[in-house]
Amino acid sequence: MGQSANTYLTLLVLLLSLGCAQRSDTDRKRCGHCDLQLSCNCSYGGFIHVPLVPERALSLDLSFNNITEVWADDLSSHMSLRALSLHGNRLAVIHLSAFDSLWSLEKLDLSDNRLTDINHKWFTKLGALQQLNLLDNPYSCLGSPPAFQSLVRLRRLDFGGPALVELRRGDLSGVTELEELTIHANNLERYESGALAAMWPLGRVTLRLHEPFLNNTALASAVLADVSYPNTPLVLEDLHLVGNESLQPFKETAKRRIRSRSLTLRNLNMSDEAVVDLLVVIDGVPLTFISIEDLTLTGEGRWERASWTDHRGIDEFFLQNLVVLDVFKFVSLLQHRFLLHYPRKVSVIHSQVFVIPCPTAHLLVNMQYLDLSNNLLTDLTVTEMLCNGDGTQKDLRVLNISGNILKSVSTINRLVAKLSKLTHLDISRNGYSSMPQDCSWPRTLRYLNMSGAKLTTITSCLPHNSGGKSVRSEQQWSQKLLSVPTCPEGEQTHLEFLLPTSNTLNMFGNSDLQSYRRLQSLQVGQNKFVCSCDFVDFLQSAFKGAGDVHITDRTESYICDSPLYLQGEPVGQVSLSIVECHQVLFVSVICGVALCVALLLCILLWRLHAFWYLKMTWAWIKAKTGAEALLSFDAFVSYSERDASWVENFLVPELEEPRENAEDSSNPRSPRSLTLCLHKRDFLPGYWIMDNIMSAMERSRRTIFILSQNFVESDWCRYELDFSHFWLFDGNAGGEAAILILLEPLSKDDIPKRFCKLRKLMSSTTYLEWPQEEERSGEFWKNLREALRMEDD
């Protein structure tokens, strides 16, 4: 019984294995989106299984599909794969040996799936792995034994998600050196002190600890304590700091001797009390960089209680995306000037700042970098901030006030003229519509960005070389320019960088860049280019580095807007034909070739007598379209004028005049007189020769050709024979209507080749020869009469 059961189970397992193998073979589809660099982008493909791709693929992106399982043989042949992304699938099952063949894999992304546990056997053969992303999966812990123990080259690790509740000591065993660590642990409930302490040196650390900061500050303090190193930038996200208790983790960290010198806070809500407590906590702490992104202030900015704090160690302050819930109650920045006394680099971006009072600005004497982009500054408030251009900020080297509501270039020029150390000025994306004719910029200015405005013309207001010194300058334009901006001769010869991007430029070339004699770098992408031959040739040469100017932006930003059939095509991939690029030359060559062909064709047609056939056809058509003629003659005689004596003395008397010894006329076989048509006698005067010939042939039962050397050589006979030949042998009369009489020996080779049917007739038809012996003449006339009477029979 037991043996039978074992046999049954074995068969069942075998059938299941075969079934799985069959499903894998039949259900797997092929992904054809692989480029020449062996990078396969199969994202958003709707795949439910790992698709088939070339075995030599180096990168495989399977993100945003519906894959639920990775089987053991799905990736078994991809030993060269360097990067694999399964982000955003429904992945719940990974076979234990699914990644065993990926010895060269350096980057693996399994984030945003449905993995409920992390199995260490997935990674046992991934000794080359450097980046691993396990974020946003529903596992609650990292599992046991340690999942990453074999990843000795791992340099970036991302794990965690809403379901992560526990981190134990030893979970990260084997991970000794990381350049970047990201942990999403907003709902972390249990943490063993030292769980993250074994990793050193440790690069950038990003933590999400929303709930621990609110409800378990001891846990949050333990986590911060394990990752706080002087050279480890610390990033904290999703914090809600509302009171003294929520700042306790910072206080505990501040008590340690070794503290992080770089702190970044993202997605942060803070009350006035929390701001004051944070300023007190970091008082005297050797922080050199503090960054706050996506900050929401719920208070009124009353932070005077922290005005005594010392933050002279802060070298750089960065604030982006500030939202003040009650902006009308928020106090003046004059109350916060103590915060700006020490930093050398200050950035307040996209934070609805509309004014910095001059007394506050006077405190910024040490500032070298100021970025107030994407705010609400106007010409009036900038005048206040820069203290009406008195040069108070004497050490300022970089000033960025782009994306505000500035209107006057001359005002900005006046305000920065005394900033003797200013090298970079960004006043782009403002509302300028014109430029003054002359400007006085600081002689130290190297970079000026005026893009994104509404300028249509450029003046000599642009910075130019002064005092003969070598100045390395850059101009960036994004206006409504229709051509590359130019200035009076000599004004811009010092420029080395020119960036007229995002304009309405149609085309440009070497001639447009003549005034930029020292230009080294050019960025002209994102314009509406007319892809003419000269422009395409110039730009493609620049892409290859063949010209004097080097294109530094991406070639993909150069797109044809016209002509219509090239719209949307990258300029670098356009191939124009010689027809489009050299139209005059092409038309000239075509006309020349056509003329030569026409000449050769005419010669060929002449040699083949095609014109003669056309002429005959026309005459025949005219004759055919006329009224049908009645038969008036027994025969039409075609002969040479030199043979007229024979015709008149022998032929005509013999056929037209009855012989004296003629038999009884009642006998049908007895000779009778015939009526002949002769051109000298019967052609109607005043009519066209062709009409007479065609009329004579139509009205005659037979045509008699008196062939001789005179006939062949005579132009008149040849002309007459042309028409008669065409009528007899191209019409309906047939070859039987012709009677050939040879007055002298004449071969068919003496007949012109264009009379092919006549030549053929001489080869296939018996003809009459005029006998040289007089006694045989009777037989000749008898045969001729017999030939003429054939139709009567």
C-alpha positions in Angstrom: 0.0 0.0 0.0 2.8 2.4 1.0 4.8 1.6 -2.2 1.6 2.3 -4.3 1.2 5.7 -2.5 4.8 6.6 -3.2 4.5 5.7 -6.8 1.3 7.9 -7.1 3.0 10.8 -5.5 6.0 10.5 -7.8 3.8 10.5 -10.9 1.9 13.4 -9.5 5.1 15.5 -9.0 6.3 14.5 -12.5 3.0 15.6 -14.1 3.0 18.9 -12.2 6.6 19.5 -13.4 5.7 18.7 -17.0 2.7 21.0 -16.7 4.8 23.8 -15.4 7.4 23.3 -18.1 4.6 23.3 -20.8 3.1 26.5 -19.4 6.5 28.2 -19.4 7.1 27.2 -23.0 3.6 28.2 -24.3 2.8 31.3 -22.2 6.1 33.2 -22.5 6.0 35.8 -25.1 8.9 37.6 -26.9 9.9 41.2 -26.2 11.4 42.8 -29.3 12.3 46.2 -27.8 16.1 45.7 -27.6 18.5 48.3 -29.0 22.0 47.8 -30.4 23.5 48.3 -27.0 21.7 45.1 -25.9 19.4 47.0 -23.6 15.8 45.7 -23.6 13.0 47.9 -22.5 10.0 45.7 -21.9 8.2 48.0 -19.5 4.4 48.5 -19.8 4.2 45.4 -22.1 1.3 43.7 -20.3 3.5 40.6 -19.7 2.3 38.0 -17.1 5.5 35.9 -17.4 9.1 36.9 -17.9 9.3 37.4 -21.7 11.9 35.9 -24.1 14.8 38.3 -24.9 18.2 37.8 -26.5 20.5 35.8 -24.3 23.3 38.4 -24.7 21.1 41.2 -23.3 22.9 43.4 -20.8 19.9 45.3 -19.4 16.4 44.1 -19.0 13.6 46.4 -17.9 10.4 44.5 -17.0 8.8 47.3 -14.8 5.1 48.0 -14.8 3.9 44.6 -16.1 1.7 41.9 -14.5 4.3 39.3 -13.7 3.4 37.3 -10.6 6.1 34.6 -10.6 9.7 34.2 -11.6 10.5 30.6 -12.4 13.8 28.8 -12.2 14.5 28.8 -15.9 13.1 32.2 -16.8 16.5 33.8 -16.6 18.7 30.8 -16.7 20.3 31.7 -20.1 21.1 35.4 -19.3 24.5 35.1 -17.8 25.6 38.4 -19.2 22.8 40.4 -17.7 24.0 43.5 -15.7 20.7 45.2 -14.8 17.3 43.7 -14.1 14.2 45.7 -13.1 10.9 44.1 -12.0 9.6 47.2 -10.4 5.8 47.7 -10.3 4.6 44.2 -11.0 2.5 41.8 -9.0 5.4 39.6 -8.1 4.7 37.3 -5.1 6.8 34.2 -5.9 10.4 34.0 -6.8 11.9 30.5 -7.3 14.9 29.9 -5.0 17.3 29.5 -7.9 15.7 32.1 -10.2 18.8 34.3 -10.1 21.5 31.7 -9.8 22.7 32.2 -13.4 23.0 36.0 -13.1 26.6 36.0 -12.1 27.3 39.4 -13.7 24.2 41.1 -12.3 25.1 44.5 -10.8 21.7 46.1 -10.3 18.4 44.4 -9.2 15.1 46.2 -8.6 12.3 44.3 -7.0 10.5 47.3 -5.5 6.7 47.9 -5.4 5.7 44.2 -5.6 3.9 41.7 -3.3 6.8 39.9 -1.7 5.9 38.9 1.8 9.3 37.6 2.8 12.9 38.0 1.7 14.8 34.7 1.1 18.5 34.7 1.4 18.8 32.0 -1.3 17.8 34.5 -4.0 21.1 36.3 -3.6 23.6 33.4 -2.9 25.0 33.5 -6.5 24.8 37.3 -7.0 28.4 38.1 -5.9 28.7 41.0 -8.3 25.5 42.8 -7.2 26.1 46.4 -6.3 22.5 47.9 -6.1 19.5 46.2 -4.6 16.0 47.8 -4.2 13.4 46.0 -2.1 11.2 49.0 -1.2 7.5 48.9 -0.8 6.9 45.2 -0.5 4.6 43.8 2.2 7.3 42.0 4.3 7.4 42.8 8.0 11.0 41.9 8.6 14.1 40.9 6.7 13.9 37.3 7.7 16.4 34.8 8.9 19.1 33.8 8.2 20.5 37.2 7.0 19.4 37.8 3.5 22.4 39.9 2.3 25.2 37.9 3.8 26.6 36.9 0.4 26.4 40.4 -1.2 30.0 41.4 -0.5 30.1 44.1 -3.2 26.8 45.7 -2.4 27.1 49.5 -2.4 23.5 50.7 -2.5 20.6 49.1 -0.5 17.0 50.2 -0.4 14.5 48.3 1.7 11.4 48.7 3.8 7.8 49.8 3.3 4.5 50.3 5.1 4.6 46.7 6.5 8.1 46.8 8.0 7.7 46.7 11.8 11.0 45.1 13.0 14.7 45.4 12.5 16.9 43.0 14.4 20.6 43.0 15.0 22.2 40.8 12.4 19.6 41.5 9.7 22.2 43.3 7.7 25.0 41.0 8.5 27.5 40.8 5.6 26.8 44.4 4.5 29.9 46.2 5.6 30.3 49.2 3.3 27.5 51.1 1.6 27.5 54.3 -0.4 23.8 54.8 0.0 21.2 53.3 2.3 17.5 54.0 2.1 15.0 52.6 4.7 11.3 53.2 4.7 10.2 52.5 8.2 7.3 54.9 8.9 5.6 52.1 10.9 8.6 50.6 12.6 7.7 49.2 16.1 10.7 47.2 17.2 14.4 48.0 16.7 17.4 46.4 18.3 20.1 48.9 19.0 23.1 48.3 16.8 21.1 46.8 13.9 22.5 49.5 11.5 25.8 50.2 13.4 27.8 47.4 11.8 27.8 49.2 8.4 30.9 51.4 8.1 32.0 53.4 6.2 28.4 54.5 5.4 27.5 57.0 2.7 24.3 58.8 2.3 21.4 57.5 4.6 17.8 58.2 3.9 15.2 57.3 6.6 11.5 57.5 6.8 10.5 57.4 10.5 7.1 59.1 10.7 5.5 57.1 13.5 8.6 56.6 15.6 9.2 60.4 15.7 5.6 60.9 16.9 5.0 58.0 19.2 8.3 56.2 19.9 11.1 58.7 20.2 13.4 56.2 21.9 13.3 54.0 18.9 13.9 56.9 16.5 16.8 58.0 18.7 18.3 54.5 18.6 18.1 54.5 14.8 19.7 57.9 14.4 22.4 57.0 16.8 23.5 54.0 14.7 23.8 56.0 11.4 25.2 59.4 12.6 28.7 59.8 11.4 30.5 63.0 10.5 30.9 62.1 6.8 27.5 60.5 6.4 24.8 62.8 5.0 21.6 62.2 6.8 18.2 62.6 5.0 15.0 62.3 7.1 11.6 62.2 5.3 7.9 62.3 6.2 8.3 64.0 9.6 5.7 65.9 11.6 7.4 68.0 14.2 4.9 69.8 16.4 6.4 70.0 19.9 9.3 69.5 22.1 8.8 65.8 22.4 9.1 65.2 18.6 12.5 66.8 18.7 13.8 64.4 21.3 15.6 62.1 18.7 17.6 65.2 17.5 18.5 66.1 21.1 19.8 62.6 21.8 21.8 62.6 18.6 23.2 66.0 19.4 24.6 64.7 22.7 26.9 62.3 20.8 30.4 63.3 20.1 30.2 62.1 16.6 27.5 63.9 14.6 26.5 64.2 11.0 27.6 67.4 9.3 24.9 67.3 6.6 21.2 67.2 7.4 18.3 67.1 4.9 14.7 67.2 5.9 12.0 66.4 3.3 8.2 66.4 3.4 8.2 68.2 6.7 5.5 69.9 8.8 6.7 72.2 11.6 5.2 74.5 14.1 6.8 77.6 15.6 7.7 75.6 18.7 9.4 72.9 16.7 11.4 75.4 14.7 12.7 77.1 17.9 13.5 73.7 19.5 15.4 72.6 16.4 17.4 75.8 16.3 18.3 75.3 19.9 19.2 71.6 19.4 21.6 72.4 16.6 23.1 75.4 18.4 26.9 74.8 18.3 26.5 71.6 16.4 29.1 71.4 13.7 26.5 71.2 10.9 27.9 72.6 7.6 24.9 71.9 5.4 21.2 72.0 6.1 18.5 71.4 3.5 14.8 71.6 3.9 12.5 70.5 1.1 8.7 70.5 0.9 8.3 72.4 4.2 4.9 73.4 5.5 5.0 76.0 8.4 1.9 76.0 10.5 3.0 78.9 12.7 3.5 82.6 12.3 7.3 82.7 12.1 7.8 83.9 15.7 11.2 82.4 16.4 12.8 85.2 18.4 13.4 82.9 21.4 16.1 81.2 19.3 17.8 84.5 18.1 20.7 83.9 20.6 21.7 80.6 19.0 25.0 80.3 17.2 25.0 78.7 13.7 28.3 80.0 12.4 29.3 76.5 11.4 26.5 76.3 8.7 28.1 77.0 5.4 25.2 76.2 3.1 21.5 76.6 3.6 19.0 75.2 1.1 15.2 75.7 1.2 12.8 74.6 -1.5 9.0 74.4 -1.8 8.1 76.4 1.3 4.4 76.7 2.1 3.2 79.1 4.8 -0.3 78.2 5.8 -1.2 81.7 7.2 1.1 83.9 5.1 -0.7 87.1 6.1 0.2 86.6 9.7 3.8 85.5 9.0 6.3 88.0 10.5 8.8 89.9 8.4 12.1 88.4 7.4 13.7 91.2 9.5 12.9 89.0 12.5 14.9 86.1 10.9 18.0 87.9 9.8 20.1 86.1 12.4 19.7 82.9 10.4 21.4 84.4 7.3 24.4 86.0 9.0 26.8 83.1 8.5 26.0 80.9 5.5 28.1 81.5 2.3 25.6 79.7 0.1 21.9 80.4 0.5 19.1 79.0 -1.7 15.4 79.8 -1.2 13.7 78.3 -4.2 10.0 78.2 -5.1 9.0 79.5 -1.7 6.8 82.6 -2.5 9.5 85.0 -1.3 8.7 88.5 -2.6 11.1 90.7 -0.6 14.3 90.6 1.5 14.6 93.9 3.3 17.9 95.8 2.8 18.8 95.7 6.5 18.6 92.0 6.3 20.6 92.0 3.1 23.3 94.0 4.9 24.0 91.0 7.0 24.8 88.9 3.9 28.3 90.4 3.6 29.8 86.9 3.6 27.5 85.4 1.1 29.0 84.2 -2.1 26.0 82.3 -3.6 22.4 83.4 -3.6 19.6 81.5 -5.3 16.1 83.0 -5.1 14.7 81.4 -8.3 11.0 80.7 -8.8 9.7 83.3 -6.3 7.7 86.5 -6.5 10.4 89.1 -6.7 9.8 92.2 -8.8 12.0 95.0 -10.0 11.1 97.0 -6.9 11.7 94.3 -4.4 15.0 93.3 -6.0 16.1 96.9 -5.8 15.3 96.7 -2.0 17.1 93.4 -1.7 20.3 94.6 -3.4 20.1 97.9 -1.5 19.6 100.0 -4.6 22.9 98.8 -6.1 25.3 100.1 -3.5 27.4 97.0 -3.7 26.8 95.8 -0.1 27.1 92.1 -1.1 30.7 92.7 -2.1 31.6 89.0 -2.0 28.6 87.7 -4.1 29.8 85.6 -7.0 26.7 83.8 -8.1 23.2 85.4 -8.2 20.2 83.5 -9.5 16.9 85.4 -9.6 15.3 83.4 -12.5 11.6 82.6 -12.6 10.4 85.8 -10.9 8.4 88.8 -12.1 11.2 91.1 -13.3 10.6 93.4 -16.2 13.6 95.6 -16.7 17.0 94.5 -17.9 18.4 98.0 -17.3 17.3 97.9 -13.6 19.1 94.6 -13.0 22.2 95.9 -14.8 22.3 98.9 -12.5 21.8 96.9 -9.4 24.7 94.4 -10.1 27.1 96.9 -11.7 29.0 97.3 -8.4 29.2 93.6 -7.5 32.9 93.4 -8.3 33.2 89.7 -7.8 30.1 88.5 -9.6 30.8 85.8 -12.2 27.4 84.1 -12.7 24.1 85.9 -13.2 20.9 84.0 -14.0 17.9 86.3 -14.8 16.1 83.9 -17.1 12.4 83.1 -17.3 11.3 86.7 -16.4 9.2 89.1 -18.3 11.8 91.1 -20.3 10.6 92.4 -23.6 13.4 94.7 -24.6 17.1 95.4 -23.9 18.8 98.8 -23.5 21.3 99.7 -26.1 24.2 99.9 -23.6 24.9 98.2 -20.3 27.7 98.2 -17.8 28.1 94.7 -16.4 30.8 93.8 -13.8 34.1 93.0 -15.5 34.2 89.7 -13.7 31.0 88.4 -15.2 31.5 85.1 -17.1 28.0 83.6 -17.3 24.8 85.4 -18.2 21.5 83.5 -18.7 18.6 85.5 -20.1 16.6 82.6 -21.6 12.9 82.2 -21.3 12.0 85.9 -21.7 10.2 87.7 -24.6 13.1 89.3 -26.3 12.9 89.5 -30.1 16.1 91.6 -30.8 19.5 91.7 -29.2 21.6 94.8 -28.6 25.1 95.6 -27.5 23.9 95.5 -23.9 25.4 92.0 -23.8 28.7 91.7 -21.8 31.8 92.2 -24.0 35.5 92.0 -23.7 37.0 95.1 -21.9 40.5 96.2 -21.5 41.8 93.6 -23.9 41.5 90.8 -21.2 40.5 87.3 -22.1 37.0 86.8 -20.8 35.3 83.4 -20.8 31.6 84.1 -21.2 28.4 82.3 -21.9 25.1 83.5 -23.3 21.9 81.5 -22.9 18.8 82.5 -24.8 15.4 81.1 -24.8 13.3 83.9 -26.3 11.3 84.2 -29.5 14.4 84.5 -31.6 14.1 83.7 -35.3 17.8 83.7 -35.9 21.0 83.4 -33.9 21.6 86.7 -32.1 24.3 88.9 -33.5 25.8 92.2 -32.3 27.8 95.0 -33.8 31.3 93.9 -35.0 33.6 93.1 -32.2 31.1 93.1 -29.4 30.8 89.4 -28.9 34.1 88.0 -30.1 35.0 86.9 -26.6 32.0 84.5 -26.2 32.9 80.9 -25.7 29.5 79.4 -24.9 26.2 80.3 -26.7 22.9 78.7 -25.7 19.9 79.9 -27.8 17.7 77.0 -26.8 13.9 76.8 -26.9 13.4 79.6 -29.4 11.8 79.7 -32.8 15.1 79.4 -34.8 14.6 77.9 -38.2 18.1 77.3 -39.3 21.6 78.6 -38.9 25.1 78.0 -40.3 28.7 79.2 -40.2 27.8 82.6 -41.5 25.5 83.2 -38.5 28.4 82.6 -36.1 31.0 84.9 -37.6 30.8 87.4 -34.8 31.5 84.6 -32.2 35.1 84.1 -33.1 36.0 82.4 -29.8 32.9 80.2 -29.6 33.7 76.7 -28.4 30.3 75.4 -27.2 26.9 75.8 -28.8 23.5 74.6 -27.6 20.6 75.3 -30.0 18.3 72.4 -29.3 14.5 72.5 -28.9 13.9 74.9 -31.8 11.7 74.6 -34.9 14.3 73.7 -37.5 13.7 73.8 -41.2 15.8 70.9 -42.4 17.4 72.3 -45.5 20.4 70.7 -47.1 22.9 73.3 -45.9 21.6 73.3 -42.3 21.5 69.4 -42.1 25.0 69.2 -43.5 26.3 71.9 -41.1 24.7 70.3 -38.0 25.7 66.8 -38.8 29.3 67.9 -39.2 29.1 69.7 -35.9 27.7 66.5 -34.2 30.7 64.6 -35.5 33.1 67.3 -34.3 34.3 68.2 -37.8 33.6 71.9 -37.5 35.0 74.7 -35.4 32.0 74.7 -33.1 31.2 71.9 -30.8 27.5 71.0 -30.1 27.3 70.2 -26.4 23.6 69.5 -25.8 22.0 66.2 -26.7 21.5 65.5 -30.4 18.0 64.2 -29.7 16.9 67.8 -29.0 17.5 68.8 -32.6 14.2 67.8 -34.3 13.0 68.8 -37.8 9.8 70.9 -37.9 9.6 71.1 -41.7 9.4 70.1 -44.4 6.3 68.1 -43.5 7.6 64.7 -44.5 10.6 65.2 -42.1 8.6 66.6 -39.2 9.6 64.9 -36.0 12.8 63.3 -37.4 16.1 63.9 -35.5 18.3 66.1 -37.6 21.2 63.7 -37.0 19.3 60.9 -38.8 18.1 62.9 -41.8 19.4 61.9 -45.1 18.5 64.2 -48.0 18.8 63.1 -51.6 20.8 64.9 -54.3 17.5 65.9 -55.9 16.7 68.1 -52.8 20.2 69.4 -52.1 21.5 70.2 -55.6 18.4 71.0 -57.6 20.0 73.2 -60.2 22.8 70.7 -60.8 20.3 67.9 -60.9 18.0 69.7 -63.3 21.0 70.6 -65.5 22.2 67.0 -65.5 18.7 65.6 -66.2 18.2 68.0 -69.1 21.6 67.2 -70.5 20.9 63.5 -70.2 17.4 63.9 -71.7 18.9 65.8 -74.6 21.5 63.2 -75.2 18.9 60.4 -74.9 16.6 62.3 -77.3 19.4 62.8 -79.8 20.3 59.1 -79.6 16.7 58.1 -79.9 16.2 60.3 -83.0 19.3 58.7 -84.6 18.0 55.3 -83.7 14.6 56.0 -85.0 16.1 57.4 -88.2 18.2 54.3 -88.6 15.2 52.2 -88.0 13.1 54.4 -90.5 10.6 55.1 -87.8 9.9 58.5 -89.2 9.2 57.0 -92.5 6.7 54.6 -90.9 5.0 57.5 -89.1 4.8 59.5 -92.4 3.3 56.4 -94.2 0.9 55.8 -91.3 -0.4 59.4 -91.5 -0.8 59.1 -95.3 -2.5 55.8 -95.0 -4.9 57.1 -92.3 -5.8 60.0 -94.5 -6.5 57.7 -97.4 -8.5 55.3 -95.4 -10.7 58.0 -94.0 -11.6 59.2 -97.4 -14.5 57.9 -99.5 -14.0 54.4 -100.9 -12.8 54.6 -104.5 -14.1 52.6 -107.5 -11.7 50.4 -109.4 -10.8 52.2 -112.6 -7.5 50.6 -113.6 -6.2 47.0 -114.0 -2.8 47.9 -112.7 -0.8 50.8 -111.3 2.7 50.9 -112.8 5.6 52.0 -110.5 8.7 52.7 -112.5 11.8 54.9 -112.8 11.8 57.8 -115.3 14.9 56.2 -116.8 12.9 53.1 -117.6 10.0 55.1 -119.1 11.0 54.1 -122.7 10.5 50.5 -121.9 7.2 51.1 -120.2 5.9 53.3 -123.0 7.3 51.3 -125.9 6.8 47.8 -124.6 4.5 47.5 -121.6 1.8 49.9 -122.5 1.4 48.8 -126.1 1.4 45.2 -125.2 -1.2 45.5 -122.4 -3.4 48.3 -123.5 -3.5 47.7 -127.3 -5.0 44.4 -128.5 -2.8 42.3 -130.8 -3.8 41.7 -134.4 -3.8 38.0 -133.9 -6.0 38.1 -130.9 -8.4 35.3 -130.5 -12.2 35.6 -130.4 -13.2 38.0 -127.8 -16.0 35.7 -126.7 -13.4 33.3 -125.3 -12.9 34.3 -121.6 -9.3 33.3 -121.9 -8.6 35.4 -125.0 -6.4 38.4 -124.6 -8.1 41.7 -124.1 -6.9 45.3 -123.7 -6.0 46.4 -120.1 -6.1 49.8 -118.5 -2.9 50.9 -116.8 -2.4 53.8 -114.4 0.8 55.8 -115.2 1.9 58.8 -113.1 2.8 60.9 -116.1 -0.5 60.4 -117.7 -3.1 59.7 -115.0 -2.1 61.7 -111.9 -4.3 64.7 -111.4 -2.3 67.9 -111.5 -2.4 70.2 -108.5 -3.0 67.4 -105.9 -0.5 66.2 -103.3 1.7 63.5 -104.7 0.8 61.2 -101.8 -2.9 61.7 -102.4 -2.4 60.8 -106.1 -0.4 57.7 -105.3 -2.8 56.4 -102.6 -5.7 57.2 -104.9 -4.1 55.4 -107.8 -3.4 52.3 -105.7 -6.9 52.2 -104.3 -8.4 52.4 -107.8 -6.1 49.7 -109.3 -6.5 45.9 -109.0 -2.7 45.3 -109.2 0.5 47.2 -108.8 3.3 46.5 -111.2 6.8 47.3 -109.9 9.3 47.8 -112.7 12.5 47.0 -110.7 15.8 47.9 -112.0 19.0 49.6 -110.7 17.5 52.9 -112.0 14.4 52.3 -109.8 16.5 51.7 -106.7 18.8 54.7 -107.2 16.0 57.1 -108.2 14.9 59.4 -105.4 11.6 59.9 -107.1 11.0 56.2 -107.4 12.0 55.5 -103.9 9.6 58.2 -102.8 6.8 56.7 -104.9 7.7 53.1 -103.7 7.6 54.2 -100.1 3.9 54.9 -100.3 3.0 52.0 -102.5 5.0 49.7 -100.3 3.2 50.9 -97.2 -0.2 50.6 -98.9 0.4 47.1 -100.3 2.0 45.5 -97.4 0.6 47.3 -94.4 -3.0 47.6 -95.7 -5.6 45.0 -96.6 -4.5 44.4 -100.2 -2.0 41.7 -99.3 1.1 40.6 -101.1 -0.9 39.1 -104.1 -1.7 42.5 -105.4 2.0 43.1 -106.3 3.6 42.0 -109.5 7.4 42.3 -109.7 9.1 42.7 -113.1 12.9 42.8 -113.1 14.2 44.6 -116.2 17.7 43.5 -115.3 19.3 41.2 -112.8 18.7 42.6 -109.3 19.1 40.8 -105.9 17.0 41.5 -102.8 20.1 43.0 -101.2 19.8 45.9 -103.6 16.4 46.7 -102.2 16.5 49.3 -99.3 16.3 47.5 -95.9 13.3 49.5 -94.7 11.2 47.8 -97.4 11.4 44.6 -95.3 8.2 43.1 -96.7 9.2 43.8 -100.3 12.5 42.1 -99.6 10.6 39.2 -98.0 8.3 39.1 -101.0 11.2 38.8 -103.4 12.4 35.8 -101.4 9.1 34.1 -101.2 7.3 35.1 -104.4 8.0 34.3 -108.0 8.7 37.4 -110.0 8.9 38.0 -113.8 12.2 38.7 -115.5 12.4 40.6 -118.8 14.1 38.3 -121.1 17.2 39.4 -122.8 16.4 37.1 -125.8 13.7 38.5 -128.0 12.3 35.0 -128.8 11.3 34.6 -125.2 9.3 37.8 -125.0 6.1 36.1 -126.0 6.3 33.8 -123.0 6.9 36.9 -120.7 3.8 38.7 -121.9 1.7 35.6 -121.6 2.8 35.1 -118.0 2.2 38.8 -117.2 -1.3 38.7 -118.6 -1.9 35.5 -116.6 -0.8 37.3 -113.4 -3.1 40.3 -114.2 -6.1 38.1 -114.8 -5.8 36.1 -111.6 -8.4 38.2 -109.8 -10.8 37.9 -112.7 -10.6 34.1 -112.3 
